[in-house]
Amino acid sequence: MDIIRETNFQNLGAVTHAKVRDIYVQNDKLILVSTDRHSSFDRIIAHIPNKGAVLNLSSAFWFRKTEDIIKNHVLDIPDPNVTVAKRVRPLAVEAVMRGYLTGTTSTSIWTRYQNGERQFGDLTLADGLRKNTKLPHPVFDPTTKEGTHDRVLSPAALVAEGFVTQDLLDKVKAAALALFARGQQVAAERGLILVDTKYEFGLDETGELILIDEIHTPDSSRYWKRGSYEARIAQSEEPEYFDKEFLRLWFKAHSDPYKDAVLPQAPAAMVAELSRRYIEIYEQLTGEKFRVDQTGNPLSRMEKNLQKYRV
Protein backbone atom coordinates (compact mmCIF):
# COMPACT_ATOMS: atom_id res chain seq x y z
CA MET A 1 0.00 0.00 0.00
CA ASP A 2 1.36 3.41 -1.00
CA ILE A 3 1.84 5.95 1.78
CA ILE A 4 1.24 9.63 1.03
CA ARG A 5 4.18 11.27 2.76
CA GLU A 6 4.33 14.57 0.89
CA THR A 7 3.18 16.16 -2.34
CA ASN A 8 4.87 18.69 -4.58
CA PHE A 9 2.47 19.15 -7.48
CA GLN A 10 3.38 21.64 -10.17
CA ASN A 11 1.17 24.53 -11.30
CA LEU A 12 -1.24 24.39 -8.36
CA GLY A 13 0.16 27.45 -6.58
CA ALA A 14 2.73 28.01 -3.87
CA VAL A 15 2.80 25.07 -1.46
CA THR A 16 3.18 24.99 2.32
CA HIS A 17 3.80 21.69 4.10
CA ALA A 18 1.86 21.87 7.38
CA LYS A 19 1.80 19.10 9.98
CA VAL A 20 -0.69 16.91 8.14
CA ARG A 21 -1.77 18.86 5.08
CA ASP A 22 0.02 20.20 2.04
CA ILE A 23 -1.61 23.55 1.23
CA TYR A 24 -1.50 25.03 -2.28
CA VAL A 25 -2.45 28.70 -2.36
CA GLN A 26 -4.24 30.32 -5.29
CA ASN A 27 -5.79 33.77 -5.57
CA ASP A 28 -9.29 32.80 -4.51
CA LYS A 29 -8.95 29.23 -3.31
CA LEU A 30 -6.82 26.72 -1.40
CA ILE A 31 -6.01 23.17 -2.51
CA LEU A 32 -5.85 21.18 0.75
CA VAL A 33 -4.14 17.79 0.41
CA SER A 34 -4.45 15.50 3.44
CA THR A 35 -1.35 13.30 3.69
CA ASP A 36 -0.74 10.24 5.86
CA ARG A 37 1.67 12.11 8.14
CA HIS A 38 1.05 11.53 11.85
CA SER A 39 2.12 14.36 14.13
CA SER A 40 2.85 14.17 17.87
CA PHE A 41 5.41 15.86 20.11
CA ASP A 42 5.53 18.73 17.58
CA ARG A 43 7.05 16.45 14.93
CA ILE A 44 6.13 13.71 12.47
CA ILE A 45 6.41 10.34 14.23
CA ALA A 46 4.82 7.98 11.70
CA HIS A 47 2.89 7.66 8.47
CA ILE A 48 -0.47 5.92 8.80
CA PRO A 49 -1.98 4.29 5.70
CA ASN A 50 -5.30 5.82 4.63
CA LYS A 51 -5.25 8.42 7.41
CA GLY A 52 -5.30 11.36 5.01
CA ALA A 53 -8.28 10.03 3.09
CA VAL A 54 -10.17 9.28 6.31
CA LEU A 55 -9.64 12.80 7.61
CA ASN A 56 -10.60 14.45 4.34
CA LEU A 57 -13.68 12.29 3.71
CA SER A 58 -14.79 12.61 7.36
CA SER A 59 -14.69 16.38 7.11
CA ALA A 60 -16.56 16.26 3.80
CA PHE A 61 -19.31 14.20 5.47
CA TRP A 62 -19.63 16.61 8.40
CA PHE A 63 -19.50 19.74 6.26
CA ARG A 64 -22.52 18.37 4.38
CA LYS A 65 -24.26 17.48 7.65
CA THR A 66 -23.89 21.01 9.05
CA GLU A 67 -24.26 23.33 6.07
CA ASP A 68 -27.76 24.26 7.26
CA ILE A 69 -26.14 25.67 10.44
CA ILE A 70 -23.33 27.68 8.85
CA LYS A 71 -21.70 28.03 5.45
CA ASN A 72 -18.35 26.30 5.00
CA HIS A 73 -15.31 26.73 2.77
CA VAL A 74 -15.75 23.60 0.63
CA LEU A 75 -15.88 24.18 -3.13
CA ASP A 76 -15.07 20.66 -4.32
CA ILE A 77 -13.83 17.23 -3.21
CA PRO A 78 -12.07 16.12 -6.40
CA ASP A 79 -10.16 13.28 -4.72
CA PRO A 80 -10.47 11.30 -1.45
CA ASN A 81 -7.41 13.15 -0.13
CA VAL A 82 -8.20 16.61 -1.47
CA THR A 83 -10.52 19.49 -0.61
CA VAL A 84 -10.68 22.59 -2.77
CA ALA A 85 -11.65 25.39 -0.42
CA LYS A 86 -12.68 29.00 -0.68
CA ARG A 87 -9.91 31.28 0.50
CA VAL A 88 -11.08 33.40 3.42
CA ARG A 89 -9.50 35.42 6.22
CA PRO A 90 -9.07 33.03 9.19
CA LEU A 91 -9.90 34.21 12.69
CA ALA A 92 -7.18 34.17 15.36
CA VAL A 93 -9.52 32.20 17.64
CA GLU A 94 -10.09 28.45 17.90
CA ALA A 95 -13.55 27.47 19.11
CA VAL A 96 -13.05 24.56 21.51
CA MET A 97 -16.17 22.75 22.70
CA ARG A 98 -16.14 20.43 25.71
CA GLY A 99 -18.87 18.05 26.83
CA TYR A 100 -17.01 16.00 29.47
CA LEU A 101 -14.51 16.59 32.26
CA THR A 102 -11.51 14.94 30.64
CA GLY A 103 -8.17 15.40 28.90
CA THR A 104 -4.45 15.15 29.66
CA THR A 105 -2.80 18.24 28.15
CA SER A 106 -2.06 21.44 30.05
CA THR A 107 -5.02 23.19 28.39
CA SER A 108 -7.52 20.35 28.94
CA ILE A 109 -10.47 20.99 31.22
CA TRP A 110 -9.56 18.07 33.53
CA THR A 111 -5.98 19.28 34.03
CA ARG A 112 -7.15 22.81 34.80
CA TYR A 113 -9.84 21.46 37.13
CA GLN A 114 -7.23 19.43 39.02
CA ASN A 115 -5.16 22.60 39.33
CA GLY A 116 -8.02 24.35 41.09
CA GLU A 117 -9.83 26.10 38.25
CA ARG A 118 -13.61 25.97 38.59
CA GLN A 119 -14.95 28.53 36.12
CA PHE A 120 -15.16 27.38 32.51
CA GLY A 121 -17.06 29.76 30.26
CA ASP A 122 -20.52 30.20 31.76
CA LEU A 123 -20.17 27.03 33.83
CA THR A 124 -19.00 26.87 37.45
CA LEU A 125 -18.06 23.35 38.55
CA ALA A 126 -18.30 22.00 42.09
CA ASP A 127 -15.41 20.42 43.96
CA GLY A 128 -14.92 16.64 44.02
CA LEU A 129 -15.97 15.77 40.49
CA ARG A 130 -14.54 12.65 38.84
CA LYS A 131 -12.62 12.47 35.60
CA ASN A 132 -14.59 11.65 32.42
CA THR A 133 -17.97 12.66 33.87
CA LYS A 134 -20.45 14.55 31.73
CA LEU A 135 -20.59 18.31 32.21
CA PRO A 136 -23.96 19.87 33.11
CA HIS A 137 -23.97 21.36 29.62
CA PRO A 138 -21.41 21.76 26.80
CA VAL A 139 -18.84 24.50 27.39
CA PHE A 140 -17.46 26.98 24.88
CA ASP A 141 -13.79 27.14 25.90
CA PRO A 142 -11.93 29.14 23.21
CA THR A 143 -8.20 29.46 22.68
CA THR A 144 -6.05 31.81 20.66
CA LYS A 145 -4.52 30.81 17.33
CA GLU A 146 -0.94 32.00 17.56
CA GLY A 147 2.35 31.16 15.88
CA THR A 148 4.00 29.70 18.97
CA HIS A 149 1.58 28.29 21.52
CA ASP A 150 -2.21 28.63 21.69
CA ARG A 151 -3.57 30.07 24.92
CA VAL A 152 -6.83 29.43 26.71
CA LEU A 153 -8.42 32.84 27.26
CA SER A 154 -11.81 33.87 28.54
CA PRO A 155 -14.14 35.46 25.98
CA ALA A 156 -13.65 38.81 27.70
CA ALA A 157 -9.85 38.48 27.44
CA LEU A 158 -10.04 37.51 23.77
CA VAL A 159 -11.94 40.71 23.07
CA ALA A 160 -9.75 42.83 25.37
CA GLU A 161 -6.55 41.61 23.70
CA GLY A 162 -7.93 42.33 20.24
CA PHE A 163 -8.20 38.79 18.89
CA VAL A 164 -11.85 39.26 17.98
CA THR A 165 -14.72 41.72 18.45
CA GLN A 166 -17.52 40.91 20.87
CA ASP A 167 -20.10 40.74 18.08
CA LEU A 168 -17.99 38.31 16.07
CA LEU A 169 -17.19 36.19 19.13
CA ASP A 170 -20.92 35.92 19.88
CA LYS A 171 -21.46 34.57 16.35
CA VAL A 172 -18.57 32.11 16.73
CA LYS A 173 -19.96 30.84 20.03
CA ALA A 174 -23.49 30.41 18.66
CA ALA A 175 -22.17 28.49 15.64
CA ALA A 176 -19.88 26.30 17.79
CA LEU A 177 -22.71 25.40 20.16
CA ALA A 178 -25.01 24.46 17.27
CA LEU A 179 -22.30 22.46 15.49
CA PHE A 180 -21.41 20.57 18.66
CA ALA A 181 -25.06 19.76 19.34
CA ARG A 182 -25.42 18.37 15.82
CA GLY A 183 -22.20 16.39 16.17
CA GLN A 184 -23.26 14.88 19.50
CA GLN A 185 -26.68 13.98 18.08
CA VAL A 186 -25.29 12.19 15.02
CA ALA A 187 -22.56 10.47 17.07
CA ALA A 188 -25.14 9.19 19.59
CA GLU A 189 -27.24 7.76 16.76
CA ARG A 190 -24.14 5.85 15.63
CA GLY A 191 -23.27 4.48 19.07
CA LEU A 192 -20.61 7.05 19.92
CA ILE A 193 -20.11 10.02 22.21
CA LEU A 194 -18.59 13.19 20.79
CA VAL A 195 -16.63 14.24 23.88
CA ASP A 196 -14.92 17.41 22.72
CA THR A 197 -13.77 19.07 19.54
CA LYS A 198 -12.50 22.29 18.00
CA TYR A 199 -13.68 24.47 15.14
CA GLU A 200 -11.98 27.13 13.07
CA PHE A 201 -13.71 30.00 11.31
CA GLY A 202 -12.92 32.71 8.79
CA LEU A 203 -14.55 35.72 7.15
CA ASP A 204 -15.31 35.81 3.44
CA GLU A 205 -15.09 38.88 1.22
CA THR A 206 -18.48 40.09 2.47
CA GLY A 207 -17.58 39.66 6.14
CA GLU A 208 -19.75 36.56 6.57
CA LEU A 209 -18.61 33.95 9.09
CA ILE A 210 -17.50 30.71 7.38
CA LEU A 211 -16.56 27.31 8.88
CA ILE A 212 -13.09 26.27 7.68
CA ASP A 213 -10.30 23.72 8.22
CA GLU A 214 -11.82 20.39 9.38
CA ILE A 215 -14.81 19.28 11.42
CA HIS A 216 -15.44 16.33 13.75
CA THR A 217 -12.50 14.27 12.45
CA PRO A 218 -10.64 11.72 14.61
CA ASP A 219 -7.77 14.23 14.76
CA SER A 220 -9.79 17.27 15.86
CA SER A 221 -12.26 15.42 18.11
CA ARG A 222 -12.40 12.90 20.92
CA TYR A 223 -14.88 10.01 20.63
CA TRP A 224 -15.90 7.36 23.16
CA LYS A 225 -18.03 4.26 22.66
CA ARG A 226 -21.49 5.02 23.99
CA GLY A 227 -22.69 1.52 24.89
CA SER A 228 -20.07 0.84 27.56
CA TYR A 229 -19.64 4.37 28.92
CA GLU A 230 -21.94 4.22 31.97
CA ALA A 231 -20.70 0.83 33.19
CA ARG A 232 -17.04 1.75 32.81
CA ILE A 233 -17.45 5.07 34.63
CA ALA A 234 -19.31 3.29 37.43
CA GLN A 235 -16.29 0.99 37.79
CA SER A 236 -13.87 3.97 37.69
CA GLU A 237 -12.49 2.71 34.39
CA GLU A 238 -11.49 4.78 31.39
CA PRO A 239 -14.12 4.95 28.63
CA GLU A 240 -13.62 2.91 25.48
CA TYR A 241 -12.19 5.30 22.95
CA PHE A 242 -10.83 5.65 19.47
CA ASP A 243 -7.47 7.08 20.35
CA LYS A 244 -3.92 7.38 19.08
CA GLU A 245 -2.47 7.61 22.59
CA PHE A 246 -1.09 4.06 22.50
CA LEU A 247 1.36 5.06 19.76
CA ARG A 248 2.45 8.17 21.67
CA LEU A 249 3.10 6.08 24.77
CA TRP A 250 5.26 3.64 22.79
CA PHE A 251 7.46 6.48 21.55
CA LYS A 252 7.77 7.90 25.06
CA ALA A 253 8.82 4.47 26.36
CA HIS A 254 11.40 3.91 23.61
CA SER A 255 12.84 7.39 23.08
CA ASP A 256 12.80 11.00 24.16
CA PRO A 257 10.55 12.27 21.37
CA TYR A 258 11.07 15.92 22.29
CA LYS A 259 14.88 15.75 22.24
CA ASP A 260 16.12 12.79 20.17
CA ALA A 261 17.24 13.87 16.71
CA VAL A 262 16.20 10.51 15.25
CA LEU A 263 13.25 8.48 16.49
CA PRO A 264 12.84 4.71 16.27
CA GLN A 265 10.60 3.29 13.57
CA ALA A 266 7.00 2.92 14.68
CA PRO A 267 6.11 -0.80 15.02
CA ALA A 268 4.32 -2.04 11.92
CA ALA A 269 1.57 -3.68 14.00
CA MET A 270 0.80 -0.40 15.79
CA VAL A 271 0.74 1.53 12.52
CA ALA A 272 -1.69 -1.03 11.06
CA GLU A 273 -3.88 -0.87 14.17
CA LEU A 274 -4.09 2.90 14.07
CA SER A 275 -5.00 2.78 10.39
CA ARG A 276 -7.73 0.27 11.20
CA ARG A 277 -9.11 2.52 13.93
CA TYR A 278 -9.29 5.53 11.64
CA ILE A 279 -11.26 3.53 9.08
CA GLU A 280 -13.53 2.02 11.73
CA ILE A 281 -14.57 5.35 13.18
CA TYR A 282 -15.15 6.78 9.69
CA GLU A 283 -17.44 3.89 8.77
CA GLN A 284 -19.29 3.95 12.10
CA LEU A 285 -19.91 7.70 12.03
CA THR A 286 -20.81 8.09 8.38
CA GLY A 287 -22.56 4.78 7.84
CA GLU A 288 -20.57 4.57 4.60
CA LYS A 289 -17.99 2.00 3.52
CA PHE A 290 -14.47 3.40 3.25
CA ARG A 291 -13.62 3.06 -0.42
CA VAL A 292 -10.45 4.48 -1.92
CA ASP A 293 -8.84 3.18 -5.11
CA GLN A 294 -5.67 1.39 -3.98
CA THR A 295 -4.73 -0.03 -7.40
CA GLY A 296 -2.48 2.78 -8.59
CA ASN A 297 -0.12 5.42 -7.30
CA PRO A 298 -2.10 7.88 -5.14
CA LEU A 299 0.06 10.81 -6.22
CA SER A 300 -0.71 10.10 -9.89
CA ARG A 301 -4.40 9.73 -9.03
CA MET A 302 -4.47 13.07 -7.22
CA GLU A 303 -2.52 14.85 -9.96
CA LYS A 304 -5.03 13.60 -12.54
CA ASN A 305 -8.00 14.64 -10.40
CA LEU A 306 -6.53 18.11 -9.90
CA GLN A 307 -5.87 18.88 -13.57
CA LYS A 308 -8.67 21.45 -13.78
CA TYR A 309 -7.18 23.43 -10.90
CA ARG A 310 -3.78 23.98 -12.49
CA VAL A 311 -2.82 27.65 -12.81
C-alpha positions as CSV (number, residue, x, y, z in Angstrom):
1,M,0.0,0.0,0.0
2,D,1.4,3.4,-1.0
3,I,1.8,6.0,1.8
4,I,1.2,9.6,1.0
5,R,4.2,11.3,2.8
6,E,4.3,14.6,0.9
7,T,3.2,16.2,-2.3
8,N,4.9,18.7,-4.6
9,F,2.5,19.1,-7.5
10,Q,3.4,21.6,-10.2
11,N,1.2,24.5,-11.3
12,L,-1.2,24.4,-8.4
13,G,0.2,27.4,-6.6
14,A,2.7,28.0,-3.9
15,V,2.8,25.1,-1.5
16,T,3.2,25.0,2.3
17,H,3.8,21.7,4.1
18,A,1.9,21.9,7.4
19,K,1.8,19.1,10.0
20,V,-0.7,16.9,8.1
21,R,-1.8,18.9,5.1
22,D,0.0,20.2,2.0
23,I,-1.6,23.5,1.2
24,Y,-1.5,25.0,-2.3
25,V,-2.4,28.7,-2.4
26,Q,-4.2,30.3,-5.3
27,N,-5.8,33.8,-5.6
28,D,-9.3,32.8,-4.5
29,K,-8.9,29.2,-3.3
30,L,-6.8,26.7,-1.4
31,I,-6.0,23.2,-2.5
32,L,-5.8,21.2,0.7
33,V,-4.1,17.8,0.4
34,S,-4.4,15.5,3.4
35,T,-1.4,13.3,3.7
36,D,-0.7,10.2,5.9
37,R,1.7,12.1,8.1
38,H,1.0,11.5,11.8
39,S,2.1,14.4,14.1
40,S,2.8,14.2,17.9
41,F,5.4,15.9,20.1
42,D,5.5,18.7,17.6
43,R,7.1,16.4,14.9
44,I,6.1,13.7,12.5
45,I,6.4,10.3,14.2
46,A,4.8,8.0,11.7
47,H,2.9,7.7,8.5
48,I,-0.5,5.9,8.8
49,P,-2.0,4.3,5.7
50,N,-5.3,5.8,4.6
51,K,-5.2,8.4,7.4
52,G,-5.3,11.4,5.0
53,A,-8.3,10.0,3.1
54,V,-10.2,9.3,6.3
55,L,-9.6,12.8,7.6
56,N,-10.6,14.4,4.3
57,L,-13.7,12.3,3.7
58,S,-14.8,12.6,7.4
59,S,-14.7,16.4,7.1
60,A,-16.6,16.3,3.8
61,F,-19.3,14.2,5.5
62,W,-19.6,16.6,8.4
63,F,-19.5,19.7,6.3
64,R,-22.5,18.4,4.4
65,K,-24.3,17.5,7.6
66,T,-23.9,21.0,9.0
67,E,-24.3,23.3,6.1
68,D,-27.8,24.3,7.3
69,I,-26.1,25.7,10.4
70,I,-23.3,27.7,8.8
71,K,-21.7,28.0,5.4
72,N,-18.3,26.3,5.0
73,H,-15.3,26.7,2.8
74,V,-15.7,23.6,0.6
75,L,-15.9,24.2,-3.1
76,D,-15.1,20.7,-4.3
77,I,-13.8,17.2,-3.2
78,P,-12.1,16.1,-6.4
79,D,-10.2,13.3,-4.7
80,P,-10.5,11.3,-1.5
81,N,-7.4,13.2,-0.1
82,V,-8.2,16.6,-1.5
83,T,-10.5,19.5,-0.6
84,V,-10.7,22.6,-2.8
85,A,-11.7,25.4,-0.4
86,K,-12.7,29.0,-0.7
87,R,-9.9,31.3,0.5
88,V,-11.1,33.4,3.4
89,R,-9.5,35.4,6.2
90,P,-9.1,33.0,9.2
91,L,-9.9,34.2,12.7
92,A,-7.2,34.2,15.4
93,V,-9.5,32.2,17.6
94,E,-10.1,28.5,17.9
95,A,-13.5,27.5,19.1
96,V,-13.0,24.6,21.5
97,M,-16.2,22.8,22.7
98,R,-16.1,20.4,25.7
99,G,-18.9,18.1,26.8
100,Y,-17.0,16.0,29.5
101,L,-14.5,16.6,32.3
102,T,-11.5,14.9,30.6
103,G,-8.2,15.4,28.9
104,T,-4.4,15.1,29.7
105,T,-2.8,18.2,28.1
106,S,-2.1,21.4,30.0
107,T,-5.0,23.2,28.4
108,S,-7.5,20.3,28.9
109,I,-10.5,21.0,31.2
110,W,-9.6,18.1,33.5
111,T,-6.0,19.3,34.0
112,R,-7.1,22.8,34.8
113,Y,-9.8,21.5,37.1
114,Q,-7.2,19.4,39.0
115,N,-5.2,22.6,39.3
116,G,-8.0,24.4,41.1
117,E,-9.8,26.1,38.2
118,R,-13.6,26.0,38.6
119,Q,-14.9,28.5,36.1
120,F,-15.2,27.4,32.5
121,G,-17.1,29.8,30.3
122,D,-20.5,30.2,31.8
123,L,-20.2,27.0,33.8
124,T,-19.0,26.9,37.5
125,L,-18.1,23.3,38.6
126,A,-18.3,22.0,42.1
127,D,-15.4,20.4,44.0
128,G,-14.9,16.6,44.0
129,L,-16.0,15.8,40.5
130,R,-14.5,12.7,38.8
131,K,-12.6,12.5,35.6
132,N,-14.6,11.6,32.4
133,T,-18.0,12.7,33.9
134,K,-20.4,14.6,31.7
135,L,-20.6,18.3,32.2
136,P,-24.0,19.9,33.1
137,H,-24.0,21.4,29.6
138,P,-21.4,21.8,26.8
139,V,-18.8,24.5,27.4
140,F,-17.5,27.0,24.9
141,D,-13.8,27.1,25.9
142,P,-11.9,29.1,23.2
143,T,-8.2,29.5,22.7
144,T,-6.1,31.8,20.7
145,K,-4.5,30.8,17.3
146,E,-0.9,32.0,17.6
147,G,2.3,31.2,15.9
148,T,4.0,29.7,19.0
149,H,1.6,28.3,21.5
150,D,-2.2,28.6,21.7
151,R,-3.6,30.1,24.9
152,V,-6.8,29.4,26.7
153,L,-8.4,32.8,27.3
154,S,-11.8,33.9,28.5
155,P,-14.1,35.5,26.0
156,A,-13.6,38.8,27.7
157,A,-9.9,38.5,27.4
158,L,-10.0,37.5,23.8
159,V,-11.9,40.7,23.1
160,A,-9.7,42.8,25.4
161,E,-6.5,41.6,23.7
162,G,-7.9,42.3,20.2
163,F,-8.2,38.8,18.9
164,V,-11.8,39.3,18.0
165,T,-14.7,41.7,18.4
166,Q,-17.5,40.9,20.9
167,D,-20.1,40.7,18.1
168,L,-18.0,38.3,16.1
169,L,-17.2,36.2,19.1
170,D,-20.9,35.9,19.9
171,K,-21.5,34.6,16.4
172,V,-18.6,32.1,16.7
173,K,-20.0,30.8,20.0
174,A,-23.5,30.4,18.7
175,A,-22.2,28.5,15.6
176,A,-19.9,26.3,17.8
177,L,-22.7,25.4,20.2
178,A,-25.0,24.5,17.3
179,L,-22.3,22.5,15.5
180,F,-21.4,20.6,18.7
181,A,-25.1,19.8,19.3
182,R,-25.4,18.4,15.8
183,G,-22.2,16.4,16.2
184,Q,-23.3,14.9,19.5
185,Q,-26.7,14.0,18.1
186,V,-25.3,12.2,15.0
187,A,-22.6,10.5,17.1
188,A,-25.1,9.2,19.6
189,E,-27.2,7.8,16.8
190,R,-24.1,5.9,15.6
191,G,-23.3,4.5,19.1
192,L,-20.6,7.0,19.9
193,I,-20.1,10.0,22.2
194,L,-18.6,13.2,20.8
195,V,-16.6,14.2,23.9
196,D,-14.9,17.4,22.7
197,T,-13.8,19.1,19.5
198,K,-12.5,22.3,18.0
199,Y,-13.7,24.5,15.1
200,E,-12.0,27.1,13.1
201,F,-13.7,30.0,11.3
202,G,-12.9,32.7,8.8
203,L,-14.5,35.7,7.2
204,D,-15.3,35.8,3.4
205,E,-15.1,38.9,1.2
206,T,-18.5,40.1,2.5
207,G,-17.6,39.7,6.1
208,E,-19.7,36.6,6.6
209,L,-18.6,34.0,9.1
210,I,-17.5,30.7,7.4
211,L,-16.6,27.3,8.9
212,I,-13.1,26.3,7.7
213,D,-10.3,23.7,8.2
214,E,-11.8,20.4,9.4
215,I,-14.8,19.3,11.4
216,H,-15.4,16.3,13.8
217,T,-12.5,14.3,12.4
218,P,-10.6,11.7,14.6
219,D,-7.8,14.2,14.8
220,S,-9.8,17.3,15.9
221,S,-12.3,15.4,18.1
222,R,-12.4,12.9,20.9
223,Y,-14.9,10.0,20.6
224,W,-15.9,7.4,23.2
225,K,-18.0,4.3,22.7
226,R,-21.5,5.0,24.0
227,G,-22.7,1.5,24.9
228,S,-20.1,0.8,27.6
229,Y,-19.6,4.4,28.9
230,E,-21.9,4.2,32.0
231,A,-20.7,0.8,33.2
232,R,-17.0,1.7,32.8
233,I,-17.5,5.1,34.6
234,A,-19.3,3.3,37.4
235,Q,-16.3,1.0,37.8
236,S,-13.9,4.0,37.7
237,E,-12.5,2.7,34.4
238,E,-11.5,4.8,31.4
239,P,-14.1,5.0,28.6
240,E,-13.6,2.9,25.5
241,Y,-12.2,5.3,22.9
242,F,-10.8,5.6,19.5
243,D,-7.5,7.1,20.4
244,K,-3.9,7.4,19.1
245,E,-2.5,7.6,22.6
246,F,-1.1,4.1,22.5
247,L,1.4,5.1,19.8
248,R,2.5,8.2,21.7
249,L,3.1,6.1,24.8
250,W,5.3,3.6,22.8
251,F,7.5,6.5,21.5
252,K,7.8,7.9,25.1
253,A,8.8,4.5,26.4
254,H,11.4,3.9,23.6
255,S,12.8,7.4,23.1
256,D,12.8,11.0,24.2
257,P,10.5,12.3,21.4
258,Y,11.1,15.9,22.3
259,K,14.9,15.8,22.2
260,D,16.1,12.8,20.2
261,A,17.2,13.9,16.7
262,V,16.2,10.5,15.2
263,L,13.2,8.5,16.5
264,P,12.8,4.7,16.3
265,Q,10.6,3.3,13.6
266,A,7.0,2.9,14.7
267,P,6.1,-0.8,15.0
268,A,4.3,-2.0,11.9
269,A,1.6,-3.7,14.0
270,M,0.8,-0.4,15.8
271,V,0.7,1.5,12.5
272,A,-1.7,-1.0,11.1
273,E,-3.9,-0.9,14.2
274,L,-4.1,2.9,14.1
275,S,-5.0,2.8,10.4
276,R,-7.7,0.3,11.2
277,R,-9.1,2.5,13.9
278,Y,-9.3,5.5,11.6
279,I,-11.3,3.5,9.1
280,E,-13.5,2.0,11.7
281,I,-14.6,5.3,13.2
282,Y,-15.2,6.8,9.7
283,E,-17.4,3.9,8.8
284,Q,-19.3,4.0,12.1
285,L,-19.9,7.7,12.0
286,T,-20.8,8.1,8.4
287,G,-22.6,4.8,7.8
288,E,-20.6,4.6,4.6
289,K,-18.0,2.0,3.5
290,F,-14.5,3.4,3.3
291,R,-13.6,3.1,-0.4
292,V,-10.4,4.5,-1.9
293,D,-8.8,3.2,-5.1
294,Q,-5.7,1.4,-4.0
295,T,-4.7,0.0,-7.4
296,G,-2.5,2.8,-8.6
297,N,-0.1,5.4,-7.3
298,P,-2.1,7.9,-5.1
299,L,0.1,10.8,-6.2
300,S,-0.7,10.1,-9.9
301,R,-4.4,9.7,-9.0
302,M,-4.5,13.1,-7.2
303,E,-2.5,14.9,-10.0
304,K,-5.0,13.6,-12.5
305,N,-8.0,14.6,-10.4
306,L,-6.5,18.1,-9.9
307,Q,-5.9,18.9,-13.6
308,K,-8.7,21.4,-13.8
309,Y,-7.2,23.4,-10.9
310,R,-3.8,24.0,-12.5
311,V,-2.8,27.7,-12.8
